[in-house]
Amino acid sequence: MTVHNRVQELYEQWITDPAIDESTKAELNQIKEQPKEIEDRFYRDLEFGTGGLRGVIGAGTNRINRYTVGRATQGLAAFVNALGAENPSVVIAYDSRNQSPEFALEAAKVLAGNGIKAYVFESLRSTPELSFSVRALQASAGIVITASHNPPEYNGYKVYGSDGGQLVPDQAEQVIAAIQQVQSFADVKREKRTTAEAKGLLEWIGQDIDEQYIKAVTAVSLNSDIVKRSSNQFKIVFTPLHGAGNLAVRAALKTIGFSQVVVVAEQELPDAKFSTVKSPNPEEKEAFTLAIRKAKEIDADIIIGTDPDCDRMGAVVKDEKGQYFVLTGNQSGAIMVDYLLSSLKKRGQLPDNGVVIKTIVTSEMGAAVAKHYGVETINTLTGFKYIGEKMSQFEASGESTFLFGYEESYGYLAGDYARDKDAVIASMLICEAAAYYKSKGKTLYDVLQELYVRHGYFLEKLESRTLKGKDGVEQIQGIMNNWRNQPPTEVNRQTVTKIEDFSQGLYGLPVENVLKYTLADDSWFCLRPSGTEPKIKVYFAVRGTSAEAAAEAIQGLVSSVMSRVDQ
């Protein structure tokens, strides 16, 4: 059967399947004269990767909808039941995106249909609180309905293991195998909401877990006494970018003593359209436009922003001219590593076996900072699930003490209460650091410049190319094949000294389609197809003797590499 015939067959199956509701069929009937649209919706099943599902909302096998969510949950239920727990349970959270509450309830009803209790948050909550809740409730697994910082037309379905971390590859493969056994939507077992509630298989949760979570986050605070003393003179502007971070971030800041927190009113409330921004992503400077305007009005010391599911945090600080300067994820990470380790050292609480964990595409600046304090840095593959996996290994073995984990894409965690990046604790820590250094007559920008002088001028850049649909998938694979099969010997007038192909399972890490090239001057670049978006990402890093030298070096490196990527 040709691909076209298979696509048409699936399309017609959905239109005639009695298990599919009439509104979904009506949506599909509207595209019956659009063969390209039909192909894009049905040429594959929406891929369940190590992080779960993520895709455009709509009808079809390559879309996220109640049926693809139900099928995935049926597979997850089989995985959970195979674990053999006496009273299996799953915690479910969701963010502000379109159909997030509906997808969460659908997952709960399928779990109930399989005899598994679902704890469902009564309203939107952050991804890190979900991670915490799985651990606090000793659940078998967790689900969060979110597409993180993707555009408004997307939603997603992330799965967590019993340790509160996202599923790692071997666990995900078991869930994928179970999902593939679900051949028909009629095979998905569902319980009615009222019946599930009556049986005790659906329990709504909220305030009690919130309080436990905030207590765990704020327990990591290192200098709340300084925060309280300077509270009236330290001003914070915060934007949750229409997402789940609003209440939790404010609660954490208030708990450790901050009193002057101004929320960007236009972006305070949930909005599935994210109507005030092009992208609800604190990695994008444009996302801070309204926050910077408010900060100028009140002369704020720092601006913080969190993405829709509140697992990523971006910060904006004043530079030497008093202008607002957007920190990169790498810069914020290095500042927090330095603040955390220096504070622990001053208190005499820096453990001999402490470790910092970062990803292979994250700047080496944080590692240089950690080395300064005698702390080891461990590298993992991209994705906080690998950092969480290391944390759980350390918890079990006692061989190392986790201090801080981070990745260049604005994800950070301190403390062991969760197993995923947490914008709540990142917001608290970076504001606390800013207040601490203000009491010493410094801004975070000043601290960053001191770190550059001490450790070298590290500079990083990310280039992305979005290539949508079936053709895009093939283009991305073609780029990776080109670099893998015809590796360069010289880039930007520098000899290639090391090639790392992580598809070969290097250093005991899981197999991943990532290529990293290191050059003679210790600069490096890395090609990585995104696991959650139709993108190929290219990461670049240099270390210069001055800001000017670093800027010149990275410009040449980016130009050399991208001219080949874009051929």
Order of alpha helices (4+ residues) and beta strands (2+ residues): alpha-alpha-alpha-beta-alpha-beta-alpha-beta-alpha-beta-beta-alpha-alpha-beta-alpha-alpha-beta-alpha-beta-alpha-beta-beta-beta-alpha-beta-alpha-beta-alpha-beta-beta-alpha-alpha-beta-alpha-beta-beta-beta-beta-beta-alpha
